[in-house]
Amino acid sequence: MENTLQNNLNSIPSPCFVLEEAKLRRNLELINHVQQSAGVQIILALKGFSMYSAFPLVRQYLGGATASSLNEIKLVNEYMGVPAHTYIPAYRDDEFDEVLRRSSHLTFNSWSQWERFKGRVAAYNEKQKTENGPTVSCGIRVNPQYSEVATEMYNPCVPGSRLGVTRDKLPDELPEGLEGIHFHTLCENDSYTLERTLEALESRFGNLLHQAKWVNMGGGHLMTREGYNTDHLIGLLKAFREKYNVAVTLEPGSAIAWQTGVLVSTVLDVVDSQGIDVAVLDTSFAAHMPDTLEMPYKPRILDSYHEPVAGKPTYRLGGMTCLAGDFMGDYSFDQPLEVGDKLVFDDMIHYTMVKTTTFNGVGLPAIGIWKEDGRFELVKTYGYESFKDRLS
């Protein structure tokens, strides 16, 4: 399918995020195998993949989704057709009642938030029981004070972290109405990192785990990455679920859309900058691929050399904003780049379009799907109104 897409780049607008439907299905089939074999529930994390035009396919394999804002909750309700598993670092008073109505599970980030809202939860659930309606199950996010995430920006266990409650701030018994334990300390990690994380979790929260009805292990489980030991993961999850007699939920973001699509871009200009050849693109690292600068990481480009190769045409790639740091370098190619050449950034579907901005008035990339039957379907384009609507 990749070759077919590359051979039809002229039919795709630029810049454009292109999801490859067959690759998404492949990931979902693997994830479904894990959840069925381990007897757990795996749900979609919208913070990593919110492409709702693909939700009908996701819904064939995953029964739910997790949200961290009222807007994400509404997207789950409307396009997944289910109430959300909700975790918001701090709930707003004016939104809380709607959040309750639209959720099946609610995780509180702090003990003070639980104390503040527990009465409203109890009143809502009592009313639902009277009317034979669905109730909301509540949990608390904990900080096991163990994480192997190297980048501090993505590590929720650094000193002073606002995410989750440490053991010393919790009682010895879960109070009435609090049924779940939620942790999220992984970021694109493997099952062996999860194993060590569970050891830390159990050493600190073991007695509370025995009281819980469910445990949400958050995201960061990159089970669709090549070389990931899914059999080890399945064994871990089964053993944990049986040991504590709890329902287990995982909510990966990256794993769903890992290696499922690209960002197509075009060379607008090629300049000599003090002896360095620079290619300016119609996309932006800062506005369209911010993770490349935040993590940071160097994205792969199809049909290029990821690192400079002596003797081959080599270019530093720049985005089209006026931010001096909107560049990524350096790549080599078999042939010199020319204005109009297409460059295809690989693996640009997760944590990319969910973070795009219109900084500098730069237009957002279009969104399309390369269908399983080999057709390109343009899903959405953006123009001036998309930029203007974010301002006033």
Protein Blocks (a to p, Z undefined) as FASTA:
>chain_A
ZZmmmmmmmmpccddddddfklmmmmmmmmmmmmmmnopacdddfkloccfklmmmmmmm
pgbdcdfbfklmmmmmmmnopacddddfbacfklmmmmmmmpcbdcdfbfklmmmmmmmm
mmmmmmmmmnopacddddddddehiafbfblklmckbghiagdcdfklpcfbdcehiabd
cddfbehiafklmmmmmmmmmmmmmmmmmmpmbdcebehiafkbghiafklmmmmmmmmm
mmnopacddddfklmmgoibccddddfbdcdeehiacdddfbdfklmmmmlmmmpccddd
ehiafbacehiacdddddfbfbfklccdddddfbdcdehiacddehilgoklmmgccehh
iacdddddddfkopacdfbdcdfklmmmmgZZ
